[in-house]
Amino acid sequence: VDQLNFEGMVFDDAIRFYLSGFRLPGEAQKIDRIMEKFAERYTLQNPIVFPNADVAFILAFSIIMLNTDLHNPAIKEERRMTKEGF
C-alpha cells in the first residue's frame, strides 16, 4: 500500500484503483485491515479531503459493504440493505 499513489484522486476512483490489483478476502477482519491501510494512505496523500483516517475508513468500509450487498447474488432480495437500514 505504501507504494501506491492516491494523491489528487477522488475517493471512489482511489478505491477502484486500490482494489483493481487484488480480490478482497471473504473474512471481515481481513477486509477491515486492508481498508484501514487504504484509508491511512489516502488521508496521508490527500490531507484536506478528510479530517482523519478514521473518517476515510468508515466511508471506504461502507462502500465495500454496500457494493457487496448490491452485487452478491447469494443475498436474497428481501435481505438486501435499504436506505433506512443503512
C-alpha positions as CSV (number, residue, x, y, z in Angstrom):
1,V,0.0,0.0,0.0
2,D,2.9,2.4,0.8
3,Q,4.0,2.2,-2.8
4,L,0.6,3.4,-4.2
5,N,0.0,7.0,-5.2
6,F,-3.5,8.3,-4.4
7,E,-2.5,12.0,-4.4
8,G,-5.2,14.1,-6.0
9,M,-7.5,11.2,-6.7
10,V,-11.2,11.3,-6.0
11,F,-12.0,8.9,-3.2
12,D,-14.1,6.4,-5.2
13,D,-11.5,6.4,-8.0
14,A,-8.8,5.7,-5.5
15,I,-10.7,2.7,-4.0
16,R,-11.3,1.3,-7.5
17,F,-7.6,1.7,-8.3
18,Y,-6.6,0.1,-5.0
19,L,-8.9,-2.9,-5.3
20,S,-8.1,-3.5,-9.0
21,G,-4.8,-5.2,-8.0
22,F,-6.3,-8.0,-5.9
23,R,-9.5,-9.7,-4.8
24,L,-10.8,-8.9,-1.3
25,P,-10.9,-11.9,1.1
26,G,-14.2,-13.1,2.5
27,E,-13.3,-12.6,6.1
28,A,-14.5,-9.2,7.5
29,Q,-11.5,-8.8,9.8
30,K,-9.1,-9.0,6.9
31,I,-11.2,-6.6,4.8
32,D,-11.2,-4.3,7.8
33,R,-7.4,-4.3,7.9
34,I,-7.0,-3.8,4.2
35,M,-9.4,-0.9,4.1
36,E,-7.7,0.6,7.2
37,K,-4.4,0.7,5.4
38,F,-6.0,2.2,2.3
39,A,-7.7,4.9,4.4
40,E,-4.4,5.8,6.1
41,R,-2.5,6.1,2.8
42,Y,-5.3,8.0,1.1
43,T,-5.6,10.5,4.0
44,L,-1.8,11.0,4.2
45,Q,-1.7,11.9,0.5
46,N,-4.9,13.9,0.5
47,P,-4.9,15.7,3.9
48,I,-7.7,18.2,3.1
49,V,-10.3,15.6,2.0
50,F,-11.0,14.0,5.4
51,P,-10.2,15.3,8.9
52,N,-8.6,11.9,9.8
53,A,-8.1,8.4,8.5
54,D,-10.9,7.0,10.7
55,V,-13.5,9.0,8.6
56,A,-12.0,7.7,5.4
57,F,-12.0,4.2,6.7
58,I,-15.7,4.3,7.7
59,L,-16.6,5.6,4.2
60,A,-14.4,3.0,2.5
61,F,-15.7,0.1,4.5
62,S,-19.3,1.3,4.0
63,I,-18.7,1.4,0.2
64,I,-17.4,-2.2,0.3
65,M,-20.4,-3.3,2.3
66,L,-22.9,-1.6,0.1
67,N,-21.2,-2.9,-3.1
68,T,-21.3,-6.5,-1.8
69,D,-24.9,-6.2,-0.8
70,L,-25.8,-4.8,-4.2
71,H,-23.9,-7.3,-6.4
72,N,-23.7,-10.5,-4.4
73,P,-26.2,-13.0,-6.0
74,A,-26.2,-15.0,-2.8
75,I,-28.1,-12.3,-0.9
76,K,-31.8,-12.6,-1.4
77,E,-33.8,-9.6,-2.5
78,E,-35.7,-9.4,0.8
79,R,-32.5,-9.4,2.7
80,R,-30.9,-6.5,0.7
81,M,-30.0,-3.4,2.6
82,T,-32.4,-0.5,2.4
83,K,-31.6,3.2,2.7
84,E,-33.3,3.2,6.1
85,G,-31.3,0.1,7.2
86,F,-28.0,1.7,6.1
